Amino acid sequence: MLVVEGSIRNGEIPLVLLSKSAGYFDPIGIPQDGFYLGGATVTVSVDGSPYILDEICTTDLSPIALEEVAASLGVDPNILLEFPFCAYTSFDESALIGSFGTIYDLHIIYDTIEVTSTSKLQNLIPIDTSYFEIPETSTNDSLGLITMSYTDPDTLGNSFRWSSRRVNKDPAFIYPLGSGWDDSFINGQSFEFSTIRYSDDFDSEPDGEAGFWKIGDTVLVRLESIDKGAYSAIMSFEASAAAQGNPFAPPTNVESNIEGGLGWWIAYSSSVDTVFCY
């Protein structure tokens, strides 16, 4: 089946990656011709007007541009040379810059496969406060947590996702397992929560520092509003990932908001704040 990883955020252009699912008994590995697929027609419609996204492949980039892309993805440029991939986006269509309250319809044709999806970019719910704090019970005077708060609207059914990025340390925003939640228990209230730091490679962390921010860090924290379909897809994905093959975990069917395929197409309404760890 066709697998879609697509998103659009307020003030940003859409990005869509395509791949194919593998059979249960198929060998695991990256195909020699690349993991993310080219050759598809990807269309995003805004208020009924369709716009075809541009296909950009790493094989078409100059060496300088390839190094810039590799740096933004946090990978070695040689990997992109050995395993090229393609993405779909748009640099010159102002209608495809994410705006609040807009519904974005996705339509993809790849060979004989056709998939569709719809996601709404919700109205912005801003971060009220965010700050770094070393707990009183801590035995280390340089490591701490980040606390953040926001005010939920008084209409039930809002869903959220949270991520963070250490400036000049993390290559991109990192979502922890359990990054999504809804307002079932906090509808219309101010909600404050503390977070640990999630890493994409805990094994490389210095002893005792895993899960904490450190004095001197500059951290971007991001609160994102998402629609119900996106929330269901994210929650089922994270529940499956957290089980890690545990035979005693409850079975989880990963949901998708892609009709005719797998994956997700998500419009994010993002509020970003900067936390200086002092």
C-alpha positions, 0 to 999 in steps of 0.5 A, spaced: 500 500 500 502 507 499 504 510 505 503 518 506 507 522 511 504 529 509 504 536 513 502 543 513 503 548 518 501 555 519 505 560 515 509 554 512 508 550 505 506 543 505 511 537 505 509 530 502 513 524 503 511 517 499 513 510 500 510 503 500 508 498 505 512 491 506 509 484 506 510 481 513 515 476 511 519 481 506 526 482 508 527 489 512 532 494 508 532 500 504 531 499 497 537 501 492 533 506 488 531 509 495 526 509 500 521 515 498 518 515 492 518 519 486 513 519 480 507 521 483 502 526 482 500 530 488 495 535 489 493 539 495 486 543 494 484 549 498 477 552 497 476 547 491 482 550 487 487 544 486 495 546 486 500 540 484 506 540 488 513 540 485 517 533 486 524 534 488 529 529 488 536 529 492 539 526 485 537 533 482 540 537 487 547 540 486 553 538 491 552 544 495 544 544 496 545 536 497 549 538 503 544 543 506 538 538 505 542 533 509 544 538 514 537 540 515 535 532 516 541 531 520 544 525 516 550 524 512 550 527 505 553 520 503 547 516 505 542 521 500 547 519 495 547 512 496 539 512 498 536 518 494 529 520 496 524 524 493 519 529 496 513 534 494 512 541 496 511 548 493 515 554 493 511 559 489 504 558 490 502 563 496 495 559 496 499 553 499 502 557 505 498 554 511 493 559 514 488 558 520 481 555 519 483 553 512 481 545 510 486 542 505 484 536 501 490 532 499 489 527 492 495 523 490 496 518 484 501 513 484 501 508 478 494 505 479 494 507 486 489 513 488 489 516 495 485 522 498 485 525 505 483 532 508 485 536 514 483 542 517 488 547 520 485 549 526 485 556 530 491 558 534 491 556 541 497 560 544 502 558 549 501 562 555 507 561 559 514 556 559 520 556 563 526 552 565 526 549 573 531 545 577 526 541 582 528 542 589 529 535 590 534 535 584 541 532 586 544 536 580 544 544 580 545 544 572 539 539 570 532 541 570 525 540 566 521 545 562 514 547 564 509 550 559 501 552 560 496 554 555 488 555 556 483 550 552 477 553 549 471 552 552 468 547 546 470 540 547 474 536 542 480 540 541 486 535 540 494 537 541 501 535 540 507 537 543 515 537 541 521 541 542 528 542 539 534 544 542 537 550 538 544 548 535 544 541 538 537 537 535 537 537 528 529 538 528 523 538 533 523 531 536 516 528 538 516 524 545 512 518 545 505 520 548 506 527 544 498 527 543 492 528 547 485 531 547 481 536 552 477 530 555 479 532 562 481 539 561 476 542 557 475 550 558 481 550 563 488 552 563 493 546 563 500 546 566 504 540 565 512 539 566 516 535 560 522 531 560 527 531 554 526 526 549 532 524 545 532 520 538 539 517 541 539 516 548 545 511 548 549 517 546 547 521 552 552 523 558 551 519 564 545 522 568 543 527 563 538 523 559 531 526 559 533 533 562 535 540 559 541 543 562 543 550 564 545 554 557 540 550 553 536 554 548 530 550 547 524 551 542 517 548 545 512 547 540 504 546 542 500 544 536 493 544 535 490 538 530 484 535 528 480 529 530 482 525 525 490 526 525 489 525 533 486 518 532 492 517 527 498 519 532 495 516 538 494 509 535 501 510 532 504 512 538 501 506 542 503 501 537 510 504 538 510 504 545 508 496 546 515 495 542 512 488 540 511 486 548 506 480 548 503 482 554 501 489 551 493 490 548 493 489 541 493 496 537 491 497 530 494 503 527 489 508 524 490 512 518 486 518 516 488 516 509 483 514 504 486 508 500 492 508 503 496 508 510 499 514 514 497 521 515 496 528 512 496 533 518 495 540 518 498 543 524 496 550 528 503 551 531 505 556 537 512 556 538 516 559 544 523 560 546 526 557 553 532 559 556 535 555 561 538 559 566 
